[in-house]
Amino acid sequence: MEAINPTLLNLIIFVLAVYVGFHVVWNVTPALHTPLMAVTNAISAIVIVGAMLAAGLTEGNLARFMGVFAVALAAVNVFGGFLVTRRMLEMFKKKERKGGDKS
C-alpha cells in the first residue's frame, strides 16, 4: 500500500477547514459576533507568527512566497477584524441628540 501524497492530504485538510469554518461563522448569533471577532483576531495574530516562521525557515522560493502571502492575508484579517469590531461596538453607544433638546 502506497502512502498518501502529502499535498493531497493538505488539500483535504484545507477543504474540511473551509467547510467547518463556513458553517461555524454563518451559524453565529449576532450577540456573539463581537466576542467571536476578538477571538478570531487573536488566532490570526498567532497565524502571522507561524507564517513568518514558515517564510523565514524555508529554503524553497514557492514555500517562502506562500509564507509571505499567508502573513499578508492574516494581517488583512486582523486589521479588518479590528475595524469591524470597532464599528459594531459603536452601534451600541448612545447617540447625542442634535440641537439643544432638553427633554
Secondary structure in CASP SS format (residue, H / E / C, confidence):
PFRMAT SS
TARGET T0000
AUTHOR 0000-0000-0000
METHOD secondary structure of the structure
MODEL  1
M C 1.00
E C 1.00
A C 1.00
I C 1.00
N C 1.00
P H 1.00
T H 1.00
L H 1.00
L H 1.00
N H 1.00
L H 1.00
I H 1.00
I H 1.00
F H 1.00
V H 1.00
L H 1.00
A H 1.00
V H 1.00
Y H 1.00
V H 1.00
G H 1.00
F H 1.00
H H 1.00
V H 1.00
V H 1.00
W H 1.00
N C 1.00
V C 1.00
T C 1.00
P H 1.00
A H 1.00
L H 1.00
H H 1.00
T H 1.00
P H 1.00
L H 1.00
M H 1.00
A H 1.00
V H 1.00
T H 1.00
N H 1.00
A H 1.00
I H 1.00
S H 1.00
A H 1.00
I H 1.00
V H 1.00
I H 1.00
V H 1.00
G H 1.00
A H 1.00
M H 1.00
L H 1.00
A H 1.00
A H 1.00
G H 1.00
L H 1.00
T C 1.00
E C 1.00
G C 1.00
N H 1.00
L H 1.00
A H 1.00
R H 1.00
F H 1.00
M H 1.00
G H 1.00
V H 1.00
F H 1.00
A H 1.00
V H 1.00
A H 1.00
L H 1.00
A H 1.00
A H 1.00
V H 1.00
N H 1.00
V H 1.00
F H 1.00
G H 1.00
G H 1.00
F H 1.00
L H 1.00
V H 1.00
T H 1.00
R H 1.00
R H 1.00
M H 1.00
L H 1.00
E H 1.00
M H 1.00
F C 1.00
K C 1.00
K C 1.00
K C 1.00
E C 1.00
R C 1.00
K C 1.00
G C 1.00
G C 1.00
D C 1.00
K C 1.00
S C 1.00
END
